[in-house]
Amino acid sequence: MLDFTSEDVQLAVADRYACRLFIGQRRAAAAAPVVEALRQSLGLASDMTTYVPWFVARTVAWRNSPVIAVLEENDRPVAAVLFYGRQQFGIPTGVIKGGNRSGDGLVVAAEGHRIAALQAAIAAVLALPWVHMVLVSMRGEATPEAMASATPSFDCVWHSREVSTHLSLAGGFEGFLSRLRPRSRRNYRYFRRRAENELGLAFLPNLRPDDAMQAVAELHGIAMHPVPRARAHRLEAAIRDTPGYFAMGVRDAAGRWLSYLSGWRQPEGTFVEWQLNRHDMPAVSLSTVMRTYLLEHEAASGVMQVVFVGGTSAALGHYCAPDRCFDLLATPAGVQGRMIKRFMARLHPRGQVALLTRGAASGSAPKGT
């Protein structure tokens, strides 16, 4: 795990910014007060995807190395960009990534300045001798038209796509059901009624931390997307230490945990970060059952929207508000960058690099505003 000491913090000048890079778990944690002050001053404090303690804990749990770029103007922090370095067996791969699948958790900056901040941070990161590629996703604001030539410090290719994460609960739970297609509405009611009749379900909307940990310990290995026990415990602990944390679960009559869901509640709504469902009971559709409990409980509490961090299923996403997200691949300018893209596309023909380089728009660094 890369973890530079305070004397090794990188300092680079990128365009109009001075950029400080905090690399590794210890140094990234040290940047938390600066980033938190920015989040507060910019009115972004409720966006937990840029909350540094959660970001660092989650990054380390996935065995990656956090890299935080703090951008300064006139010795005053004005923006931050949250990256993570991919590692294999604790060795850096040279690939830096940022943002989740829905383009959140990347940039802390004022509206209208996010592109410029991202451009400067990418240029600074690519100047590190061990970095050869940056892959990021960012929601909103940027479009291919905004990618006009700005500086020749790196080459980039990108594409934009639609993401759906924000589900309205206007009109309460019955209002949500009324907006569903008839078949989907029947499924929500049918699967919950069937599971309650066959399994004797108990919905627990406010799990204590020890109950949440017990649910994770029981479900982590038999969920649709299983994770190792130690990683599962770290992921749950990362969410538990986040402001607004909540966890809920479903048990059957025998006391077995069937489903677990956690996230955080903020003034804008309820954010769902993680869900685990038993994968050996497909006939019951536990994911639908848990979502039914979640939405009904939050609507009854007066919550106006539920946000699925990183996205949700296509079936539910159909009823979420659409938004735009762009994926950007940045490499060193010139022959080196072209060779890197070509090599990675051949090595992983169905990977993200291949998808981005095949028919994507291209240019130099994104233009700031």
C-alpha positions as CSV (number, residue, x, y, z in Angstrom):
1,M,0.0,0.0,0.0
2,L,1.4,3.4,-1.0
3,D,1.6,5.6,2.0
4,F,3.9,8.6,1.7
5,T,5.1,10.4,4.8
6,S,4.3,14.1,5.2
7,E,7.7,15.0,3.7
8,D,6.7,13.1,0.5
9,V,3.5,15.0,-0.2
10,Q,3.7,15.9,-3.9
11,L,3.3,19.6,-5.0
12,A,2.6,20.4,-8.6
13,V,1.4,23.5,-10.5
14,A,-1.3,22.7,-13.0
15,D,-2.6,25.6,-15.0
16,R,-3.9,28.2,-12.6
17,Y,-3.9,25.9,-9.6
18,A,-1.2,24.7,-7.2
19,C,-2.1,21.0,-6.6
20,R,-1.1,19.0,-3.5
21,L,-1.4,15.3,-3.8
22,F,-2.1,13.3,-0.6
23,I,-1.2,9.7,-1.4
24,G,-2.0,6.6,0.7
25,Q,-4.3,5.9,3.6
26,R,-2.4,8.0,6.3
27,R,-1.8,11.0,4.1
28,A,-5.4,11.0,2.6
29,A,-6.8,10.9,6.1
30,A,-4.6,13.9,6.9
31,A,-6.3,15.8,4.1
32,A,-9.8,15.2,5.6
33,P,-10.0,18.6,7.5
34,V,-9.2,20.6,4.4
35,V,-11.7,18.7,2.2
36,E,-14.3,18.9,4.9
37,A,-13.9,22.7,5.2
38,L,-14.4,22.9,1.4
39,R,-17.5,20.7,1.6
40,Q,-19.0,22.9,4.3
41,S,-18.2,26.2,2.6
42,L,-19.5,25.0,-0.8
43,G,-22.8,23.6,0.6
44,L,-21.8,20.0,-0.2
45,A,-21.6,18.6,3.3
46,S,-24.6,16.2,2.8
47,D,-22.8,14.5,-0.1
48,M,-21.4,11.6,1.8
49,T,-19.6,10.2,-1.3
50,T,-17.0,12.9,-0.9
51,Y,-16.8,12.5,2.9
52,V,-13.1,11.6,3.3
53,P,-13.2,9.2,6.2
54,W,-15.8,7.0,4.3
55,F,-13.9,7.4,1.1
56,V,-10.6,6.3,2.6
57,A,-12.1,3.4,4.6
58,R,-14.0,2.1,1.6
59,T,-11.0,2.5,-0.8
60,V,-8.7,0.6,1.6
61,A,-11.3,-2.1,2.1
62,W,-11.1,-2.8,-1.6
63,R,-7.3,-2.9,-1.4
64,N,-6.7,0.3,-3.3
65,S,-4.8,3.4,-2.4
66,P,-6.5,6.7,-1.9
67,V,-5.1,9.7,-3.8
68,I,-6.6,13.1,-2.9
69,A,-5.7,16.2,-4.9
70,V,-6.2,19.5,-3.1
71,L,-6.2,22.5,-5.5
72,E,-5.1,25.9,-4.3
73,E,-5.4,29.5,-5.6
74,N,-3.2,32.1,-3.8
75,D,-2.4,29.5,-1.1
76,R,-6.1,29.0,-0.4
77,P,-7.8,25.6,-1.0
78,V,-10.6,26.0,-3.6
79,A,-11.3,22.4,-4.8
80,A,-10.5,18.8,-4.2
81,V,-10.6,15.7,-6.4
82,L,-10.8,12.2,-4.8
83,F,-9.0,9.4,-6.8
84,Y,-7.8,5.9,-5.9
85,G,-4.9,4.0,-7.2
86,R,-5.5,0.4,-8.4
87,Q,-3.2,-2.1,-6.8
88,Q,-2.5,-5.8,-7.3
89,F,-1.0,-7.6,-4.3
90,G,-0.2,-4.2,-2.8
91,I,1.8,-3.1,-5.9
92,P,0.5,0.0,-7.8
93,T,-0.7,-0.8,-11.4
94,G,-0.2,2.7,-12.6
95,V,-4.0,3.1,-13.1
96,I,-5.8,5.9,-11.2
97,K,-9.6,5.9,-11.0
98,G,-12.2,8.1,-9.5
99,G,-16.0,8.4,-9.2
100,N,-18.5,5.6,-8.8
101,R,-20.7,4.1,-11.5
102,S,-23.1,7.0,-11.4
103,G,-20.4,9.6,-11.5
104,D,-20.5,10.7,-7.8
105,G,-17.8,11.0,-5.2
106,L,-15.1,12.6,-7.5
107,V,-15.0,16.4,-7.3
108,V,-15.5,18.9,-4.5
109,A,-15.7,22.3,-6.2
110,A,-18.1,25.2,-6.9
111,E,-20.5,24.7,-9.8
112,G,-19.0,25.9,-13.0
113,H,-15.5,25.1,-11.8
114,R,-15.6,21.3,-11.5
115,I,-14.2,20.7,-15.0
116,A,-11.3,23.0,-14.5
117,A,-10.5,21.4,-11.1
118,L,-10.7,17.9,-12.6
119,Q,-8.5,18.9,-15.5
120,A,-5.8,20.3,-13.2
121,A,-5.9,17.3,-10.9
122,I,-5.6,14.8,-13.7
123,A,-2.6,16.7,-15.1
124,A,-0.9,16.6,-11.7
125,V,-1.6,12.9,-11.2
126,L,-0.4,12.0,-14.6
127,A,2.9,13.8,-13.8
128,L,3.7,11.1,-11.2
129,P,6.3,8.7,-12.6
130,W,4.3,5.6,-11.7
131,V,1.0,6.7,-13.2
132,H,0.2,6.0,-16.9
133,M,-3.6,6.2,-17.0
134,V,-6.5,8.0,-15.3
135,L,-10.1,6.7,-15.6
136,V,-12.9,8.8,-14.0
137,S,-16.7,9.1,-14.1
138,M,-18.5,12.4,-13.2
139,R,-22.2,13.2,-13.2
140,G,-23.6,16.3,-14.9
141,E,-22.1,19.5,-16.2
142,A,-19.6,18.0,-18.6
143,T,-20.6,17.2,-22.2
144,P,-18.5,16.2,-25.2
145,E,-18.8,19.9,-26.3
146,A,-17.1,20.9,-23.1
147,M,-14.0,18.8,-24.1
148,A,-12.5,21.3,-26.5
149,S,-8.8,21.8,-26.4
150,A,-7.5,23.6,-23.3
151,T,-4.0,22.3,-22.5
152,P,-1.8,19.8,-24.3
153,S,-0.7,18.1,-21.1
154,F,-2.7,14.9,-21.7
155,D,-4.9,13.2,-24.2
156,C,-8.4,12.0,-23.4
157,V,-11.3,10.1,-24.8
158,W,-14.7,10.0,-23.3
159,H,-18.3,9.1,-23.7
160,S,-21.5,10.2,-22.0
161,R,-24.3,7.9,-20.8
162,E,-27.6,8.1,-18.8
163,V,-27.7,7.3,-15.1
164,S,-30.7,6.9,-12.9
165,T,-30.3,7.0,-9.1
166,H,-32.9,9.4,-7.7
167,L,-36.3,7.9,-7.0
168,S,-39.1,10.3,-6.1
169,L,-41.4,9.4,-3.2
170,A,-43.8,12.3,-4.0
171,G,-47.3,11.2,-2.9
172,G,-45.9,8.6,-0.5
173,F,-45.6,4.9,-1.0
174,E,-48.9,4.7,-2.8
175,G,-47.9,7.6,-5.0
176,F,-44.7,5.6,-6.0
177,L,-46.8,2.5,-6.7
178,S,-49.2,4.5,-8.9
179,R,-46.3,5.5,-11.2
180,L,-45.3,1.9,-11.8
181,R,-46.4,-0.2,-14.7
182,P,-49.2,-2.5,-13.8
183,R,-47.0,-5.6,-13.9
184,S,-44.3,-4.0,-11.7
185,R,-47.0,-2.8,-9.2
186,R,-48.3,-6.3,-8.9
187,N,-44.8,-7.7,-8.4
188,Y,-44.1,-5.3,-5.5
189,R,-47.2,-6.4,-3.7
190,Y,-47.0,-10.1,-4.7
191,F,-43.4,-10.9,-3.7
192,R,-43.7,-9.2,-0.4
193,R,-47.0,-11.0,0.4
194,R,-45.6,-14.3,-0.7
195,A,-42.4,-13.9,1.4
196,E,-44.4,-12.9,4.4
197,N,-46.8,-15.9,4.1
198,E,-44.1,-18.5,3.4
199,L,-41.2,-17.3,5.6
200,G,-42.8,-15.3,8.4
201,L,-40.7,-12.2,7.8
202,A,-39.8,-9.6,10.4
203,F,-38.7,-6.2,9.1
204,L,-36.2,-4.4,11.3
205,P,-36.0,-0.8,10.2
206,N,-33.4,0.5,12.7
207,L,-30.6,-2.1,13.3
208,R,-28.2,-1.6,16.1
209,P,-24.5,-1.7,15.1
210,D,-24.1,-5.2,16.5
211,D,-27.2,-6.5,14.7
212,A,-26.0,-4.9,11.5
213,M,-22.6,-6.6,11.8
214,Q,-24.3,-9.9,12.5
215,A,-26.4,-9.5,9.4
216,V,-23.3,-8.8,7.3
217,A,-21.4,-11.7,8.8
218,E,-24.3,-14.1,7.9
219,L,-25.0,-12.7,4.4
220,H,-21.6,-11.7,2.9
221,G,-20.7,-15.1,1.6
222,I,-24.2,-16.1,0.3
223,A,-25.2,-12.8,-1.4
224,M,-25.5,-12.3,-5.1
225,H,-22.2,-10.5,-5.1
226,P,-20.3,-12.2,-2.2
227,V,-17.3,-10.5,-0.6
228,P,-14.7,-11.8,1.8
229,R,-15.6,-11.6,5.5
230,A,-12.9,-9.1,6.5
231,R,-13.8,-6.8,3.6
232,A,-17.5,-7.0,4.4
233,H,-16.8,-6.0,8.0
234,R,-14.7,-3.1,6.9
235,L,-17.3,-1.9,4.4
236,E,-20.0,-2.0,7.0
237,A,-17.8,-0.2,9.5
238,A,-17.1,2.5,6.9
239,I,-20.8,3.2,6.4
240,R,-21.5,3.0,10.2
241,D,-19.0,5.8,10.9
242,T,-20.7,8.1,8.4
243,P,-23.0,11.0,9.5
244,G,-26.7,10.0,9.1
245,Y,-25.9,6.2,9.1
246,F,-28.8,3.8,9.2
247,A,-29.1,0.0,8.6
248,M,-32.2,-2.2,8.2
249,G,-32.7,-5.8,7.7
250,V,-35.2,-8.7,7.2
251,R,-35.3,-12.0,9.1
252,D,-37.4,-15.0,8.7
253,A,-39.4,-16.9,11.4
254,A,-36.3,-19.0,12.2
255,G,-34.2,-15.9,12.9
256,R,-32.1,-16.2,9.7
257,W,-31.0,-12.9,8.1
258,L,-32.4,-12.7,4.6
259,S,-31.6,-9.2,3.6
260,Y,-29.5,-6.2,4.8
261,L,-29.5,-2.6,3.6
262,S,-27.5,0.4,4.8
263,G,-26.7,4.0,3.9
264,W,-27.2,7.4,5.3
265,R,-30.1,9.9,5.7
266,Q,-29.6,13.5,4.8
267,P,-31.9,16.5,4.3
268,E,-32.1,15.7,0.5
269,G,-33.3,12.2,1.1
270,T,-32.3,8.7,2.0
271,F,-29.1,7.4,0.4
272,V,-28.8,3.6,-0.1
273,E,-25.1,2.6,-0.3
274,W,-25.1,-1.2,0.2
275,Q,-27.6,-4.1,0.1
276,L,-27.0,-7.8,0.7
277,N,-29.6,-10.4,-0.1
278,R,-29.5,-14.2,0.2
279,H,-28.9,-15.6,-3.3
280,D,-30.3,-19.1,-2.7
281,M,-33.9,-18.0,-2.6
282,P,-34.6,-16.7,-6.1
283,A,-38.3,-17.5,-6.1
284,V,-38.9,-15.0,-3.3
285,S,-37.1,-12.0,-4.9
286,L,-35.7,-10.7,-1.7
287,S,-34.3,-7.6,-3.4
288,T,-37.8,-6.6,-4.4
289,V,-39.1,-7.4,-0.9
290,M,-36.4,-5.3,0.8
291,R,-37.0,-2.4,-1.5
292,T,-40.7,-2.5,-0.8
293,Y,-40.0,-2.3,3.0
294,L,-37.4,0.4,2.4
295,L,-39.6,2.7,0.3
296,E,-42.7,2.2,2.4
297,H,-40.8,3.0,5.6
298,E,-39.0,6.1,4.2
299,A,-42.2,7.4,2.6
300,A,-44.1,7.0,6.0
301,S,-41.2,9.0,7.6
302,G,-41.8,11.9,5.2
303,V,-38.8,11.3,3.0
304,M,-39.3,12.7,-0.5
305,Q,-36.7,10.8,-2.4
306,V,-34.4,7.8,-2.2
307,V,-31.0,7.9,-3.9
308,F,-29.3,4.7,-4.9
309,V,-25.6,5.4,-4.6
310,G,-23.8,4.0,-7.7
311,G,-27.1,3.1,-9.4
312,T,-29.8,0.5,-9.1
313,S,-31.4,-2.2,-11.2
314,A,-32.7,-1.4,-14.6
315,A,-36.2,-2.3,-13.5
316,L,-36.2,0.3,-10.7
317,G,-34.0,2.7,-12.6
318,H,-36.7,3.1,-15.2
319,Y,-38.7,5.1,-12.5
320,C,-35.7,7.2,-11.3
321,A,-35.0,10.7,-12.7
322,P,-32.6,10.5,-15.6
323,D,-29.2,12.3,-15.4
324,R,-26.1,12.4,-17.5
325,C,-22.7,11.0,-16.6
326,F,-19.4,11.0,-18.6
327,D,-16.6,8.6,-18.4
328,L,-13.2,9.9,-19.2
329,L,-9.9,8.1,-20.0
330,A,-6.8,10.3,-19.8
331,T,-3.3,9.3,-20.8
332,P,0.0,11.1,-21.4
333,A,0.0,13.2,-24.6
334,G,1.5,11.8,-27.8
335,V,2.8,8.4,-28.8
336,Q,3.1,7.1,-25.2
337,G,-0.6,7.6,-24.6
338,R,-1.7,6.0,-27.8
339,M,0.5,3.0,-27.1
340,I,-1.0,2.6,-23.6
341,K,-4.5,2.8,-24.9
342,R,-3.8,0.3,-27.7
343,F,-2.1,-2.1,-25.3
344,M,-4.8,-2.0,-22.6
345,A,-7.6,-2.4,-25.2
346,R,-5.9,-5.5,-26.6
347,L,-5.2,-6.9,-23.2
348,H,-8.9,-6.4,-22.1
349,P,-11.0,-6.3,-25.2
350,R,-14.2,-6.0,-23.2
351,G,-12.8,-3.7,-20.6
352,Q,-13.5,0.0,-19.9
353,V,-10.5,1.2,-21.9
354,A,-11.5,-0.7,-25.0
355,L,-15.1,0.6,-24.7
356,L,-13.9,4.2,-24.3
357,T,-11.4,4.0,-27.2
358,R,-13.9,2.3,-29.5
359,G,-16.0,5.0,-31.1
360,A,-15.6,7.5,-28.3
361,A,-15.1,11.3,-28.6
362,S,-11.6,12.5,-28.2
363,G,-9.5,15.6,-27.5
364,S,-7.1,17.0,-25.0
365,A,-7.9,18.0,-21.4
366,P,-11.4,19.2,-20.7
367,K,-12.0,22.8,-20.9
368,G,-12.5,24.8,-17.7
369,T,-15.1,27.4,-17.1
